[in-house]
Amino acid sequence: MKVQKHVPPFPLSNFIEHMVFVSGSLPIPFLKELPDGGVNLVIELNDRTVNTIYPDEGLQKKQEVKRAWISGLQKQAIVYKNNIDSTIISVRFTTGGFFCLTKIPITSIDHVGIEAEDLLGASFRHLYQKIINAPCVLEMFALLENYFLQYKMEDSMEQDIVRFIDKNIGKPIDWLIHKSGYSQKHVIHVLKKHTGFSPKYLQRLSRFHGIVKELQTGKNKVDWFSIVQRHGYYDQAHLIKDFSHFSGISPTDYIRSQIAIEENRLVSDVILNLPS
């Protein structure tokens, strides 16, 4: 399995957190993509390959997607059927970054697996053809950067609010509202407009990813009591419940998946599930 990660330079880094190229397959049935408050653009580089998404944890519903799609607002983990014929580039936008860059309403992407061309238009269709014909991964990343640099990247009051909240999301909500200089109603309106989420839900997501990062770096020796205390959970049961809500598995199961499959060191927001 080949994994290559790329972080775009400023000013694009204000809107796109990273791009990840993944090629090759592991003997596992499913992949899980964790939520973090951002939007993901997934590009399938094998243009005849069809991928299957399971939007709910029970795997009762499925959706087939091909070429390129946008994951929409992720409140919980998205499950993908592992496809041995798949080679992808995933573009993860920052919190509020997709709306700030494209001005496409978040309400247009309120579910999983929307075809990218339907949202981004013919210009993306032309980009896709260039990407699949590119000679190397670095050229693919460069094509994506040039494409999104064509959008207007103007600062706005609303964008400043979203960035301020995102940067300080670990602070109490009352403090965030006060320091923003705007009313609670206005801040909530702006956040939902740009991200689809309330401040409280973004705070829960941020705390969840803080746990993910800790488990990534210290997976061989975890001090659960310390984690519970430092991240503000009532007790270990509260931590497990919240972690399971976002990921679909317990923290200890997550650790086992990371120890078993070392490729996750680069892509901690994807869980590579082991066969049951």
C-alpha positions as CSV (number, residue, x, y, z in Angstrom):
1,M,0.0,0.0,0.0
2,K,1.4,3.4,-1.0
3,V,0.3,6.5,0.9
4,Q,1.5,10.0,0.0
5,K,0.4,13.2,1.9
6,H,0.6,16.8,0.7
7,V,-0.1,20.0,2.5
8,P,-0.7,23.0,0.1
9,P,1.1,26.2,0.7
10,F,-0.5,29.5,1.9
11,P,-3.0,30.9,1.0
12,L,-4.6,27.7,-0.1
13,S,-3.8,26.1,3.3
14,N,-6.5,28.4,4.7
15,F,-9.0,26.3,2.9
16,I,-7.5,22.9,2.2
17,E,-6.0,21.0,5.1
18,H,-4.3,18.3,3.1
19,M,-4.4,16.0,0.1
20,V,-3.7,12.3,0.3
21,F,-2.9,9.8,-2.4
22,V,-3.6,6.2,-1.6
23,S,-2.8,3.3,-3.9
24,G,-2.8,-0.5,-3.4
25,S,-4.9,-2.6,-1.1
26,L,-4.8,-4.5,2.1
27,P,-6.7,-7.7,3.0
28,I,-9.5,-5.9,4.8
29,P,-13.2,-5.6,4.0
30,F,-13.9,-1.9,4.9
31,L,-12.2,1.5,5.4
32,K,-13.6,4.1,7.7
33,E,-13.2,7.9,7.2
34,L,-13.5,9.8,10.5
35,P,-15.4,13.1,10.7
36,D,-13.7,16.3,11.7
37,G,-16.0,19.1,10.7
38,G,-14.6,19.6,7.2
39,V,-15.7,18.4,3.7
40,N,-13.8,15.9,1.6
41,L,-13.4,15.6,-2.1
42,V,-12.5,12.1,-3.1
43,I,-11.1,11.4,-6.6
44,E,-11.0,7.9,-8.1
45,L,-8.1,7.7,-10.5
46,N,-9.2,4.5,-12.1
47,D,-12.1,6.0,-14.1
48,R,-13.9,2.7,-14.6
49,T,-13.8,1.7,-11.0
50,V,-17.0,1.9,-9.0
51,N,-16.8,2.5,-5.2
52,T,-19.4,1.7,-2.6
53,I,-20.2,3.9,0.4
54,Y,-22.2,2.9,3.4
55,P,-23.5,6.1,5.0
56,D,-24.7,4.4,8.2
57,E,-22.8,2.2,10.6
58,G,-25.2,-0.8,10.2
59,L,-24.2,-1.1,6.5
60,Q,-27.9,-1.4,5.6
61,K,-27.9,1.3,3.0
62,K,-25.3,1.7,0.3
63,Q,-24.4,4.1,-2.5
64,E,-22.2,3.5,-5.5
65,V,-20.0,6.4,-6.7
66,K,-17.4,6.7,-9.4
67,R,-14.8,9.2,-10.7
68,A,-15.1,11.9,-8.0
69,W,-17.5,12.7,-5.2
70,I,-17.9,15.0,-2.2
71,S,-18.5,13.3,1.1
72,G,-20.7,16.1,2.4
73,L,-21.2,16.9,6.1
74,Q,-19.8,14.1,8.2
75,K,-21.4,13.9,11.6
76,Q,-20.0,10.3,12.0
77,A,-17.6,8.0,10.3
78,I,-18.3,7.0,6.7
79,V,-17.7,3.4,5.7
80,Y,-16.2,2.4,2.3
81,K,-16.1,-1.1,0.9
82,N,-12.4,-1.8,0.3
83,N,-11.9,-1.9,-3.4
84,I,-8.7,-3.6,-4.7
85,D,-9.0,-1.7,-8.0
86,S,-9.2,1.7,-6.4
87,T,-6.5,4.4,-6.4
88,I,-7.7,7.7,-4.9
89,I,-6.7,11.2,-4.0
90,S,-8.6,12.7,-1.1
91,V,-8.8,16.4,-0.6
92,R,-9.8,17.5,2.9
93,F,-11.0,21.0,3.3
94,T,-10.5,23.0,6.5
95,T,-13.5,23.7,8.8
96,G,-15.6,26.1,6.7
97,G,-13.0,26.0,3.9
98,F,-15.1,24.5,1.2
99,F,-17.8,27.1,1.5
100,C,-15.3,30.0,1.8
101,L,-13.5,28.9,-1.3
102,T,-16.3,27.8,-3.6
103,K,-19.3,29.7,-2.1
104,I,-21.4,26.6,-2.7
105,P,-24.0,26.4,0.1
106,I,-23.4,23.7,2.7
107,T,-27.0,22.7,2.3
108,S,-26.1,21.5,-1.1
109,I,-23.8,18.9,0.4
110,D,-25.8,17.7,3.4
111,H,-25.4,14.0,2.6
112,V,-22.7,11.6,1.5
113,G,-21.5,10.8,-2.1
114,I,-22.5,13.8,-4.2
115,E,-20.9,13.7,-7.6
116,A,-18.2,16.4,-7.7
117,E,-19.0,17.4,-11.3
118,D,-22.6,18.1,-10.3
119,L,-21.4,20.7,-7.8
120,L,-18.2,22.1,-9.4
121,G,-19.4,21.9,-13.0
122,A,-17.6,21.3,-16.3
123,S,-14.4,22.8,-15.1
124,F,-14.0,19.9,-12.8
125,R,-14.6,17.4,-15.6
126,H,-11.7,18.9,-17.5
127,L,-9.6,18.8,-14.3
128,Y,-10.4,15.2,-13.8
129,Q,-9.1,14.2,-17.3
130,K,-5.9,16.1,-16.6
131,I,-5.4,14.4,-13.3
132,I,-5.9,10.8,-14.5
133,N,-3.4,11.5,-17.4
134,A,-0.8,13.1,-15.1
135,P,2.6,11.4,-15.1
136,C,3.1,11.4,-11.3
137,V,1.4,12.1,-8.0
138,L,3.1,15.4,-7.4
139,E,1.7,16.6,-10.8
140,M,-1.7,15.6,-9.6
141,F,-1.4,17.6,-6.4
142,A,-0.2,20.6,-8.5
143,L,-3.2,20.4,-10.8
144,L,-5.5,20.4,-7.9
145,E,-3.8,23.4,-6.3
146,N,-4.0,25.4,-9.5
147,Y,-7.6,24.5,-9.9
148,F,-8.6,25.7,-6.5
149,L,-6.4,28.8,-6.7
150,Q,-8.7,30.0,-9.5
151,Y,-11.4,30.7,-6.9
152,K,-11.5,34.1,-5.2
153,M,-9.8,33.9,-1.8
154,E,-11.1,37.0,-0.2
155,D,-11.2,37.5,3.6
156,S,-14.6,38.3,5.1
157,M,-16.0,39.0,8.5
158,E,-17.8,35.6,8.5
159,Q,-14.6,33.8,7.5
160,D,-12.7,35.4,10.3
161,I,-15.4,34.3,12.8
162,V,-15.2,30.7,11.6
163,R,-11.4,30.7,11.7
164,F,-11.4,32.2,15.2
165,I,-13.9,29.6,16.5
166,D,-12.0,26.8,14.9
167,K,-8.6,27.9,16.2
168,N,-10.0,28.3,19.8
169,I,-12.6,25.5,19.7
170,G,-11.2,24.1,23.0
171,K,-12.3,27.1,24.9
172,P,-15.7,27.4,26.6
173,I,-18.5,28.4,24.2
174,D,-19.4,31.5,26.3
175,W,-15.8,32.7,26.0
176,L,-15.8,32.1,22.2
177,I,-19.0,34.0,21.7
178,H,-17.8,36.9,23.9
179,K,-14.4,37.2,22.2
180,S,-15.9,37.0,18.7
181,G,-17.6,40.3,19.3
182,Y,-20.9,39.1,18.0
183,S,-24.1,37.7,19.5
184,Q,-24.5,34.0,20.1
185,K,-27.3,33.9,17.6
186,H,-25.1,35.4,14.9
187,V,-22.1,33.2,15.6
188,I,-24.3,30.0,15.5
189,H,-25.8,31.2,12.2
190,V,-22.4,31.9,10.6
191,L,-21.0,28.5,11.8
192,K,-24.0,26.6,10.4
193,K,-23.8,28.5,7.2
194,H,-20.1,27.8,6.7
195,T,-19.8,24.3,8.3
196,G,-23.3,22.9,8.8
197,F,-22.5,22.4,12.5
198,S,-23.2,24.2,15.8
199,P,-20.3,25.4,18.0
200,K,-21.1,22.6,20.5
201,Y,-20.9,19.8,17.9
202,L,-17.6,21.3,16.5
203,Q,-16.3,21.3,20.0
204,R,-17.2,17.6,20.5
205,L,-15.5,16.8,17.1
206,S,-12.4,18.6,18.1
207,R,-12.2,16.8,21.4
208,F,-12.7,13.5,19.6
209,H,-9.7,14.2,17.3
210,G,-7.6,15.2,20.2
211,I,-8.2,11.7,21.6
212,V,-7.4,10.2,18.2
213,K,-4.0,12.0,18.0
214,E,-3.1,10.9,21.6
215,L,-4.0,7.3,20.8
216,Q,-1.9,7.5,17.6
217,T,1.2,8.7,19.4
218,G,0.9,6.6,22.5
219,K,-1.0,3.6,21.4
220,N,1.3,1.2,23.1
221,K,0.9,2.8,26.6
222,V,-2.4,4.7,27.2
223,D,-3.2,6.4,30.5
224,W,-7.0,6.4,30.3
225,F,-7.5,8.3,33.6
226,S,-5.3,11.1,32.4
227,I,-7.0,11.3,29.0
228,V,-10.5,11.5,30.7
229,Q,-9.3,14.3,33.0
230,R,-7.5,16.4,30.5
231,H,-10.2,16.3,27.8
232,G,-13.0,17.0,30.2
233,Y,-15.0,13.8,30.1
234,Y,-17.1,12.8,33.1
235,D,-15.6,9.4,33.2
236,Q,-14.2,6.6,31.0
237,A,-17.7,5.5,30.0
238,H,-18.4,9.0,28.7
239,L,-15.2,9.0,26.7
240,I,-16.0,5.5,25.2
241,K,-19.6,6.6,24.3
242,D,-18.4,9.8,22.6
243,F,-15.6,8.1,20.7
244,S,-17.9,5.3,19.5
245,H,-20.5,7.9,18.4
246,F,-18.0,9.4,15.9
247,S,-16.0,6.4,14.9
248,G,-18.3,3.4,15.3
249,I,-15.8,1.6,17.3
250,S,-14.4,1.8,20.9
251,P,-11.1,3.5,21.6
252,T,-9.4,0.2,22.4
253,D,-10.6,-1.2,19.0
254,Y,-9.2,1.9,17.3
255,I,-5.8,1.3,19.0
256,R,-5.8,-2.3,17.8
257,S,-6.4,-1.3,14.3
258,Q,-3.5,1.2,14.4
259,I,-1.1,-1.2,15.9
260,A,-2.0,-3.9,13.3
261,I,-1.7,-1.6,10.3
262,E,1.2,0.9,10.5
263,E,0.1,2.7,7.3
264,N,-2.3,4.7,9.4
265,R,0.6,6.7,10.8
266,L,0.1,9.1,7.8
267,V,-3.6,9.0,7.6
268,S,-5.0,9.0,11.1
269,D,-8.4,10.1,10.0
270,V,-8.9,6.8,8.2
271,I,-9.5,3.6,10.1
272,L,-8.2,0.5,8.3
273,N,-10.5,-2.1,9.7
274,L,-9.2,-5.7,10.2
275,P,-11.2,-8.7,9.0
276,S,-13.7,-9.9,11.5
